Amino acid sequence: MHFRSIADYTFLGERTMTMETECEQCILMTNDKQTGRRMHGSQHVQQEWDNEDVEPIPVPYEKVELWLKSYKDWKARLKYVQSEQSYIPELTRTLQVVAAHNNGRKQETVLRMVIRRIEITEHEIPLLLSRIGLIDYAFSALTPEEGMFIQLRYIDQMAPTEAMSRLALSRRAYFYLRKRSLDKIYTKIKDRTILLDLDSFHED
């Protein structure tokens, strides 16, 4: 029978303690990694919460409705002022004739008319084209149902109750559709709305 010496037992004891220490270190490292992952996950969740806390840009619903109600008028005005362009050559000839007859008062009146039409060409027509084009671009964000709502309520200027009936919507569904449609329109063009807020150049 083989007997172990005291030295052998001492060595085995030290080895066992070393192995236990190594296991503890492994456990600590594993816990640190898990804690790190949990902290990273918590940071990610916190970032998501922070993003949710960011308030959306408020939509000026009344202003958007005013733009939509003005859309039809802008198109009618554009058609009218474009037709006025054709009068400029004839007015210029009239101005020359009046000048030849040295009639100062008539000459001044015709001159103002010519200047006015030139100003319309240079300023109002481009502004109207920009406004109409911007609203047309905003319409591209709408679904067919939303587009029909905008057409009935704002382009045709139908009363809310009548539009509600035509679309077969409850009062709650109608106002939800209104909010959703106006949200989409404003979001689509919110960076360019200064064109819609500029004063018109014409004088009625």
C-alpha positions in Angstrom: 0.0 0.0 0.0 1.3 3.4 -1.0 1.2 6.1 1.7 1.2 9.8 0.8 3.5 12.0 2.7 2.5 15.3 4.3 4.2 17.1 1.5 1.9 15.3 -1.0 -1.2 16.4 0.9 0.1 19.9 1.2 0.6 20.0 -2.6 -2.9 18.7 -3.3 -4.4 21.2 -0.9 -2.7 24.1 -2.6 -3.7 22.8 -6.1 -7.3 22.5 -5.0 -7.3 26.0 -3.7 -5.7 27.2 -6.9 -8.4 25.5 -9.0 -11.2 27.0 -6.8 -9.6 30.5 -7.2 -9.5 30.0 -11.0 -13.2 28.9 -11.0 -14.1 32.0 -9.0 -12.3 34.2 -11.4 -14.1 32.6 -14.3 -17.5 33.1 -12.6 -16.6 36.8 -11.9 -15.6 37.3 -15.5 -18.8 35.7 -16.7 -20.8 37.8 -14.4 -19.0 41.0 -15.6 -19.8 40.1 -19.2 -23.4 39.5 -18.4 -23.6 42.7 -16.4 -22.0 44.6 -19.3 -24.6 43.1 -21.7 -27.4 44.1 -19.3 -26.0 47.6 -19.0 -25.7 47.9 -22.7 -29.3 46.6 -23.1 -30.5 49.0 -20.5 -28.7 51.9 -22.3 -30.4 50.8 -25.6 -33.8 50.8 -23.9 -33.1 54.1 -22.3 -32.2 55.6 -25.7 -35.5 54.3 -27.1 -37.3 55.9 -24.2 -35.4 59.1 -24.8 -36.4 59.0 -28.4 -40.0 58.5 -27.5 -39.9 61.5 -25.2 -39.0 63.8 -28.1 -42.2 65.7 -28.9 -43.4 65.7 -32.5 -43.6 68.9 -34.5 -47.0 70.5 -33.9 -49.2 70.7 -37.0 -50.9 74.1 -37.5 -54.2 72.5 -38.7 -56.1 75.8 -39.3 -53.2 77.1 -41.4 -53.1 73.8 -43.5 -56.8 74.0 -44.0 -56.5 77.6 -45.2 -53.9 76.6 -47.8 -56.1 73.8 -49.0 -59.1 76.1 -49.3 -57.0 78.6 -51.2 -55.7 76.0 -53.6 -58.7 76.3 -56.0 -58.5 80.2 -55.9 -54.8 80.0 -56.7 -55.4 77.9 -59.8 -58.2 80.3 -60.9 -56.0 83.3 -60.3 -53.1 81.7 -62.2 -55.4 81.1 -65.2 -56.5 84.7 -65.2 -53.1 86.4 -64.8 -51.6 84.1 -67.5 -54.4 85.4 -69.9 -53.4 89.0 -69.0 -49.9 88.3 -70.4 -51.4 88.3 -73.9 -52.5 91.9 -73.5 -49.0 93.3 -73.0 -48.0 93.7 -76.7 -51.3 95.4 -77.6 -51.1 97.7 -74.6 -47.5 98.6 -75.6 -48.7 99.5 -79.1 -51.5 101.6 -77.6 -49.0 103.4 -75.4 -47.0 104.3 -78.5 -50.0 105.6 -80.3 -51.1 107.7 -77.3 -47.6 109.1 -77.0 -47.6 110.0 -80.6 -50.7 112.1 -80.1 -49.2 113.7 -77.0 -52.1 112.9 -74.7 -50.3 112.9 -71.3 -53.2 111.7 -69.1 -54.1 108.7 -71.3 -50.4 107.9 -71.7 -50.0 107.7 -67.9 -53.0 105.4 -67.5 -51.9 103.0 -70.2 -48.3 103.0 -68.9 -49.5 102.0 -65.5 -51.5 99.1 -67.0 -48.4 97.9 -68.9 -46.2 98.1 -65.8 -48.8 96.2 -63.8 -49.0 93.3 -66.3 -45.2 93.1 -66.4 -45.1 93.0 -62.6 -47.7 90.2 -62.6 -45.5 88.2 -65.1 -42.3 88.7 -63.0 -43.7 88.1 -59.5 -47.2 86.7 -59.1 -47.2 84.0 -61.7 -44.0 82.2 -60.4 -45.4 82.5 -56.8 -48.8 80.9 -57.9 -47.0 78.2 -59.8 -44.8 77.4 -56.8 -47.8 77.3 -54.4 -49.9 75.0 -56.6 -47.0 72.7 -57.3 -46.2 72.4 -53.6 -49.8 71.5 -52.7 -49.8 69.0 -55.6 -46.6 67.5 -54.2 -48.2 67.2 -50.7 -51.2 65.3 -52.2 -48.8 62.5 -53.2 -48.6 61.5 -49.6 -52.3 60.7 -49.3 -54.1 57.4 -49.7 -57.2 57.4 -52.1 -59.5 57.8 -49.2 -57.6 60.7 -47.8 -57.4 62.3 -51.2 -61.2 62.0 -51.6 -61.7 63.6 -48.2 -59.4 66.6 -49.2 -61.2 67.0 -52.5 -64.7 67.0 -51.0 -63.9 69.1 -47.9 -61.4 71.6 -49.1 -61.3 71.8 -52.9 -65.1 71.5 -53.4 -65.5 73.1 -49.9 -68.3 70.8 -48.9 -69.8 71.2 -45.4 -68.4 68.7 -42.8 -71.7 66.9 -42.4 -72.1 66.5 -46.1 -68.6 65.3 -46.6 -69.1 62.9 -43.7 -72.2 61.5 -45.4 -70.6 61.2 -48.8 -67.7 59.2 -47.3 -70.0 57.1 -45.1 -68.1 57.9 -41.9 -69.0 58.3 -38.3 -68.2 61.6 -36.6 -65.3 60.0 -34.9 -63.9 58.3 -38.0 -64.3 61.6 -39.9 -62.2 63.6 -37.5 -59.6 60.9 -37.3 -59.4 61.0 -41.2 -59.1 64.8 -41.1 -56.3 64.7 -38.6 -54.4 62.0 -40.4 -54.7 63.7 -43.8 -53.6 67.1 -42.5 -50.7 65.5 -40.6 -49.5 63.9 -43.8 -49.8 67.1 -45.9 -47.9 69.2 -43.4 -45.2 66.6 -42.9 -44.6 66.4 -46.6 -44.1 70.1 -47.1 -43.2 71.5 -43.7 -39.8 72.7 -44.8 -41.2 74.8 -47.7 -44.3 76.3 -46.3 -42.9 79.9 -46.5 -44.1 79.9 -50.1 -47.6 79.4 -48.9 -47.4 82.2 -46.3 -46.1 84.9 -48.6 -48.5 87.8 -49.4 -49.9 87.7 -52.9 -48.6 90.4 -55.2 -51.9 91.3 -56.9 -54.3 94.1 -56.1 -58.0 93.4 -56.6 
